[in-house]
């Protein structure tokens, strides 16, 4: 099992550019989520999905889109990057919404100039 | 709303010192509580958990007890090592809704 994988590891964007952060898991987990990590603020939930075809907003969804067409993949899209989106992004998954052990990917460090 | 508060870091200790990282929570029900650890350049890993009041979670010499009366879940280790240097996150989870709520993290640095 590869677990939760994320690509790319590092990315630099200019303001206004778009990009997609990739996340995949091979554990057949129903529940997947995206967080951003900023100094002194812990991890904040951006979007989550309880299964293929179902997504919902978390605490800080503005500026981000997600979709879940397959169980394995949960990409995060930035439509028009802003400097405030400079952060480290983590994807996570767990078996279902009712289970508690969550597995995290290694993260993507994004800088928006 | 529900929230988790951790003691501010960074915490700097000498090897073999005793560690306490305080964590308190605000919640309307009976959440599960977690400690996650993030080593430099890596994602978060589950360190330990407790799912009901008075449960004690333990792993790798770390312990934390779910105290409902004080709404706390303090992390302790009797003798830290340099390899314990990391950022530690306290978190809570309600099964219904399934959102994991994190504290701000506490950086621990252990010196030889």
Interface residues (C-beta under 8 A of the other chain):
Chain A: X4 X31 X33 X35 X40 X41 X42 X43 X44 X45 X48 X50 X58 X90 X92 X97 X98 X100 X101 X102 X104 X105 X106 X107
Chain B: X4 X32 X34 X36 X42 X43 X44 X45 X46 X49 X51 X89 X93 X95 X96 X97 X98 X99 X100 X102 X103 X104 X105
